[in-house]
Structure formats: structure tokens, C-alpha cells
Amino acid sequence: MNYDKTISPNENKACVSCHMPYAGFSGPIPSVNLLMIAYPGSAPFRAGKRTAQRYTYSSYVPPLQYDATQGLFFGGNFWDSRATGYLTRTPDGEQSQFPPVDPNEMASPDTACIAYKLSLAPYAPLFEQIWGAGSLSSIKWPSNVASVCATPEGAAEFGSNTQLLALSPSDRTLATNDYDHWAQSMSAFEHSLSISPFTSKFDAFPQGHIHYELRRGRWLCAVNGKGNCNSCHLDGRGTALQSTQADTSTAADVTPVFTCFGSANEGLPKNPRVAFYYETTPDSLGFTPNPGGFTYTDFGLGTFLRSGFGSAPNPNSSWTQYAATVDGQMQVATARDVAMVPPQCKSTEAPGPYFQKEFFHNGYIKSLKQLVHFYNTRDVYAYPVESGNCPAGTVEKVTCWPEPEVPQNVDMTTGELGLTDRRRIRS
């Protein structure tokens, strides 16, 4: 299913189109990573608003929950945590249910179209072997099913109707169950060793030996020391923020996922290269992805809690009251596989051969070195300008960081870390 392009209306996009193994199951096309940020959808000239998030180790993320003691949200999948896990208890599975019916991604006009496409797939017998005989083959499809499912969502002819296929109540229930089983199957795949293997050098070395080689020691110096990475990208051990401190903790987790499962607003500037800002007029099907153009602001988790534009309905009304406190927050992604590149490329850094990646939700940061520089100097070189308007004598992303897209709730544990260039390079 992960590699099946026929799931999309134009049979041109599969899940893997945006999440290739050689890029850590994230964005696989350097030119897209550099320029338009979000990946093209099944319908021509449509693209979403965020980077293709890695889904390695995503099955370890718990359902979304609010911690009243800390006043923070934890869990959920997607940058804005809208795949809550409420229905299936597998946030990564529910994440797989969004792109197939997102008008800017795979764009199926009805969730039942996924069941229809599954019924035609060569692996349909295997699906029924797992999820029950007749779960696909017993559904009586209307005569227009092929034409409806070949038309991308958002077509003006459909209006606001999201159940375009005229199915009997029993067949609609079967199709809905099939879509949930699609999600559970995807979750099982993402939990497998094919996606989340725990086979890095960190995992291979016996736990309890912190400095297995000089390079790892330098890395830990940044992660568990002054860099303070371990406060959010947890490695299962304690943190010593000063050189005079000694980490006397023992490993609490021998297979850490290198995330706290929380969300944070790191103060990223608005990225004017995001294609979504320019999708302001109706396409050939009469659909306008972003009527607001450049006025659109991505409030992340805050938008989801308000059930806002471009997100999803919030299933828990008691969470809405906290929306303003999390505006701008995006999921703390796992640090695992963050540097994964094709074997012929040495890293994410120029000069080459290198692989152009994109980082954070809006792809503003383009390399790991640049990422660390941002964490280290965001507040040192802060200017009240938008991207592209840094003052003369400064260089954007070097000695000038434009103002945050969302200035509220900015995480102040980063921004002025005091790391030297020598430590940044070696970490």
C-alpha cells in the first residue's frame, strides 16, 4: 500500500512519493526540498504547506494528550498533532488517513474511494486474509465509482459533499472499516524493522558506556551538554548542562526515540518559498487551495485546537481553551535518521556530493549545520524583518535571522546557546 500510486485519483502519487527510504522516509527530491518545500499533489499545480515529515519511529508516538501539570500537549502525529490516535489508538495509523483525502496531496474525493482502489489491487486477497473475507469484495459499488474516484477532491462539481459514492449503509460501514484497516496496516508497517529498526551505532553499543568513540563523545557534549538537545530529543539518559557537571544517571530507555513527544515554537521565520502561499486562484477543477495567499499564518497546534483552516476537527472540545498557549507550536520530531541521505551523498552540507534536505515544518532551514547555527544564534542575530529583507551588511541565515512567523510562545531554551564554531562542527 505504501508504494501504490493507483490509490490517488490520477494514479500518480503513492505515500512513498513524498517519503522515500533513502531520505529517512521524508522528502526525496532535492529541488523540491530547496524550492517549493511541500510536495506536488495528485492534482496538477497543487501542493501543501509543510515539509514531508519523516515517519520512521512514528509508531512509538502516543495518542495526543494534555498534561495539566506541565500545561503542555504530548503525542499525536503530524507537525500539528492532528492525527490524535483517538479512533484507532495509533496516531501514525491515523496520520496515514489524511493524505489520501487531502485535496493538496493524493486528493481522493471520498474515503470509500480508498476501499474501492484496494479492492482492485493485486494485494486485495492478502488484505482480506488479514481483515476478513468479503471486507472488500462484498461491497456493491455504484456504476459511477470509477469516474468519481478518478476526480480529485475539491472539484467544483462536488460542492461540499464528502460522501460522493452512493453506498448502502452497510456498504458504507464496510468501506469505512476498510479505511480504518488501511490505517492499522500502515501502523504495523511503520512499526516494523523495515521502518523503525533501532540499528544505529547508538543502539549497537552496550548501554552504559557513554563515550564509545571520540565522535560520539563530541555528539553527547552537544546533546547532553551546553547544546541542551536532550531536553527535547531525549536519549534516555540525564542532562548535564555545564562542563563542571557530571551525568550520573542510568539509562531509562535503551531504545530511545530522541523526542519528548511534545511540541514547540522554535521561532522559525515565515518561508516565502512555500508554494502554498501562491496557490490563490482556482485551478482547472475550480479549487483554490489558499484564498488568503501570503496572509496565511501557520499556527500549528493552535490551529488544530481551533479546528482551523488546513487542519482537522479537534475531537476534544476541552482542549480549545488552550489554543492561544500553543500557537506556533509544531511537533518535536525524532532526531533519528535526521541526517540520512542516499549512499552516494556524504551529507546534507555543500560542497558536494551532498543531498539537499529541508528541516522544520516550513523547510526554512536547509542543512544540519544551518540548523545548529539557528538554535545557537537565533536571538543573537535577530532582526525585525521578514525573509528577504535583512539589513545591508548582514547575510540571512548567517548573521541575520528574520522575525518569527508566530511570535507568541517562542521556546526560549534555544536561541543563544553560546556554542563555538569548533563545537558546532564537531558535534
Secondary structure, DSSP 8 states (H G I E B T S, - for coil): -TT-GGGSTTS---GGGT-BGGGTSB---HHHHHTT-S-B-SSTT-B-SS-----TTGGGS---EEETTTTEEE--BSTT--B--TTTS-HHHHHTTSGGG-TTTT--SSTHHHHHHHHHSTTHHHHHHHH-TTTTTT----TTHHHHHTS-TT-GGGTT-S--S---HHHHHHHHHHHHHHHHHHHHHHHSTTT----SHHHHS-TT-S-SSHHHHHHHHHHSSTT-GGGTS--SS----STT-------S-SS--S--S-EEB---B--TT-GGGG--S--TTS--S-TTGGG----THHHHHTT-TTS---S-GGGGGGGGGGTT-EE----TTTT---TT--BSSSSSSB----BSTT--B-SHHHHHHHHHHTTTTB-SS-TT---TT--BTTTBB--BSS-TTB-TTSS-----HHHHHH-
